[in-house]
């Protein structure tokens, strides 16, 4: 891939997501009767949500053909990384939500807010096909191309800013859970999470699977609603991650810069 491929990647991503959401925000009286409300299970919602992945897959296929696409998707099979990172994904991420939820007023949420295990697994399966798919674009495509010109810390921050801004239309949709949140803490938390995912991506030799698993933990329906305190907590986690990975985050040596692995 060429670094200039970032322009069509971001263009496709924003045009697709903001185009769909824009119709619902600007002309709900026209769109809703035709297509229905843009709920979390609506096909157009998935299309808007998958925009980064669609852009990345399309550009990889265009540049490298089916063989290159298979090589790119092989990053979904990379799972080997130190216990530090597995602990962050499996233990620290859930702990952030439980600790942050304790700062919210009112009754502490139930540990298992589902009627049955199958009900939870169904909700979790739905989430698997939402946020984690984005990582094909954000970490799998944009991050390595940006790391060709800048140190990982700056690439991670830039991806985080774009990632957060990309979510803006969701805050304008009344049917979206984002409409009940405050954008500023979300922006800070999203950028912090992007910084956390950057050394995770590099340490795992460019795994898309591991950032996707961390993304799934961020939207796991089992964890309590901890807005907006979870965002500030992830900022603290990001600071710790940066400290322990400062040697590699501020140097381009060891950064993954290839979208399609050789």
C-alpha positions in Angstrom: 0.0 0.0 0.0 1.1 3.6 -0.6 0.8 6.2 2.1 -1.4 8.3 -0.2 -4.0 5.5 0.2 -4.9 7.1 3.5 -6.8 9.8 1.5 -9.3 7.4 -0.2 -9.4 5.3 3.1 -10.6 8.3 5.2 -12.7 9.6 2.4 -14.7 6.4 1.9 -14.9 5.9 5.7 -16.4 9.3 6.4 -18.6 9.5 3.3 -20.2 6.2 4.0 -20.8 6.7 7.7 -21.6 10.4 7.7 -23.7 10.0 4.5 -26.0 7.4 6.1 -26.2 9.2 9.5 -26.5 12.6 7.8 -29.8 11.6 6.1 -31.2 10.5 9.4 -30.1 13.6 11.2 -31.0 16.1 8.5 -34.1 14.5 6.9 -35.6 12.0 9.4 -39.1 12.7 8.2 -38.1 11.5 4.7 -35.8 8.7 5.6 -37.5 7.0 8.6 -40.8 6.2 6.7 -38.7 4.6 3.9 -36.1 2.7 5.8 -37.2 2.7 9.4 -35.3 4.0 12.5 -31.6 3.6 12.5 -31.4 1.2 15.4 -28.5 -0.9 16.4 -29.8 -3.9 14.5 -30.7 -2.0 11.3 -28.7 -3.1 8.1 -27.8 0.5 7.4 -26.4 0.8 10.9 -24.1 -2.1 10.2 -23.1 -0.6 6.9 -22.2 2.7 8.5 -20.4 1.0 11.3 -18.4 -1.2 8.9 -17.2 1.8 6.8 -13.5 1.6 8.0 -13.4 -2.1 7.2 -15.1 -1.7 3.9 -12.7 1.0 2.9 -9.6 -1.0 4.0 -10.8 -4.3 2.4 -11.6 -2.5 -0.9 -8.3 -0.7 -1.1 -6.3 -3.8 -0.3 -8.2 -5.8 -2.9 -7.6 -3.0 -5.5 -3.9 -2.7 -4.8 -3.0 -6.3 -4.1 -5.7 -8.5 -5.5 -7.2 -11.6 -3.8 -3.8 -12.9 -2.7 -2.9 -9.7 -1.0 -6.3 -9.6 0.6 -5.7 -13.1 2.1 -2.3 -12.0 3.4 -3.9 -8.9 5.0 -6.6 -11.0 6.6 -4.0 -13.4 8.0 -3.4 -10.7 10.6 -6.6 -11.9 12.2 -4.7 -15.1 13.1 -1.9 -13.4 15.0 -2.5 -13.8 18.7 0.9 -14.3 20.3 1.8 -11.4 22.7 3.1 -11.1 26.2 0.9 -11.8 29.3 0.9 -8.1 30.0 -1.3 -7.5 27.0 -3.6 -10.5 27.6 -4.0 -9.3 31.2 -4.9 -5.8 29.9 -7.5 -7.2 27.5 -9.1 -9.8 29.8 -8.7 -8.3 33.3 -7.8 -4.6 33.2 -10.5 -3.6 30.7 -13.4 -5.1 32.6 -12.0 -3.8 35.9 -12.0 -0.3 34.5 -15.8 -0.4 33.9 -16.5 -1.9 37.4 -14.3 0.6 39.2 -15.6 3.6 37.1 -19.2 2.5 37.7 -18.7 2.9 41.4 -18.4 6.6 40.9 -21.9 6.9 39.4 -24.8 7.9 41.6 -27.6 5.5 42.3 -27.7 1.7 42.8 -24.7 -0.3 41.7 -25.6 -2.3 38.6 -26.1 -6.1 38.8 -23.1 -8.3 38.0 -25.2 -10.3 35.5 -27.9 -8.0 34.0 -29.4 -10.7 31.7 -32.3 -13.1 32.1 -30.2 -16.0 31.0 -26.8 -17.0 29.7 -28.1 -17.5 26.1 -29.6 -14.0 26.2 -26.1 -12.6 27.1 -24.3 -14.7 24.5 -26.7 -13.4 21.8 -26.1 -9.8 22.9 -22.4 -10.4 22.9 -22.5 -12.0 19.4 -24.3 -8.9 18.1 -21.5 -6.8 19.5 -18.9 -9.0 17.8 -20.2 -7.8 14.4 -20.2 -4.2 15.4 -17.2 -2.3 16.9 -14.5 -5.0 16.5 -14.9 -5.0 12.7 -13.8 -1.4 12.6 -10.3 -2.6 13.5 -9.7 -3.9 10.0 -9.5 -0.2 9.1 -8.2 1.8 12.1 -5.5 -0.5 13.3 -5.2 -2.8 10.3 -4.9 -0.1 7.7 -4.5 3.5 8.9 -2.1 2.9 11.8 0.7 1.1 9.8 0.6 3.7 7.0 0.8 6.6 9.5 3.7 4.9 11.2 5.8 5.2 8.0 6.1 8.9 8.7 5.8 9.4 12.4 6.5 7.6 15.7 3.8 5.2 17.0 2.7 7.6 19.7 1.8 10.3 17.2 0.3 7.8 14.8 -1.9 6.4 17.6 -3.0 9.8 18.7 -3.9 10.9 15.2 -5.9 7.7 14.6 -7.6 8.3 17.9 -8.6 11.8 17.0 -10.0 10.7 13.6 -11.7 7.7 15.2 -13.4 9.9 17.8 -14.5 12.6 15.3 -15.9 9.8 13.0 -18.4 8.9 15.8 -19.8 12.5 15.9 -23.1 11.7 14.0 -24.0 9.0 16.6 -24.3 11.8 19.2 -26.9 13.5 17.0 -29.1 10.5 16.6 -31.8 10.2 19.3 -32.0 6.4 18.9 -28.3 6.0 19.6 -26.9 5.3 23.1 -24.3 8.0 22.3 -27.0 10.7 22.4 -27.1 10.3 26.2 -23.3 10.7 26.5 -21.1 13.8 26.7 -18.8 14.1 23.7 -15.7 15.6 25.5 -15.1 12.6 27.8 -15.8 10.2 25.0 -13.3 12.0 22.8 -10.6 11.8 25.5 -11.4 8.1 26.2 -11.3 7.2 22.5 -7.9 8.8 21.9 -6.6 7.1 25.1 -7.8 3.7 23.9 -6.2 4.3 20.5 -2.9 5.0 22.2 -3.3 1.8 24.2 -4.0 -0.2 21.0 -0.9 1.2 19.2 1.8 -0.8 21.1 -0.6 -3.7 21.3 -0.7 -3.8 17.5 3.1 -3.4 17.2 4.0 -5.9 19.9 1.8 -8.5 18.3 3.5 -8.1 14.9 0.5 -6.3 13.5 -2.3 -8.4 14.9 -5.8 -7.2 14.0 -7.3 -9.8 16.2 -6.0 -8.4 19.5 -7.1 -4.8 19.0 -10.5 -6.3 17.9 -10.7 -8.3 21.1 -9.9 -5.2 23.2 -12.6 -3.3 21.2 -15.1 -6.0 22.0 -14.3 -5.6 25.7 -15.1 -1.9 25.4 -18.6 -2.7 24.3 -19.2 -6.0 26.1 -22.8 -5.8 27.3 -21.9 -7.6 30.5 -19.9 -4.7 31.9 -21.8 -1.9 33.7 -22.5 1.5 32.2 -19.7 3.7 33.6 -20.0 6.8 31.4 -18.3 9.2 31.7 -15.9 7.9 34.3 -14.6 5.0 32.3 -13.1 7.4 29.8 -11.0 9.1 32.4 -10.0 5.7 33.8 -8.8 4.6 30.3 -6.7 7.8 30.2 -4.9 6.6 33.3 -4.4 3.2 31.8 -3.0 4.8 28.6 -0.5 6.8 30.7 0.7 3.6 32.3 0.9 1.8 28.9 2.9 4.8 27.5 5.3 4.7 30.4 6.1 1.0 30.1 6.3 1.2 26.3 8.0 4.6 26.0 11.1 3.2 24.3 9.2 1.9 21.3 6.3 4.4 21.2 8.6 7.4 20.6 10.8 5.5 18.1 9.8 4.2 14.6 12.1 1.3 15.1 10.0 -1.9 15.5 6.8 -0.2 14.3 4.6 -2.2 11.9 4.4 -0.2 8.7 3.1 -2.8 6.2 -0.6 -3.3 5.7 -0.1 -6.5 3.7 2.5 -8.7 5.5 5.2 -10.1 3.4 
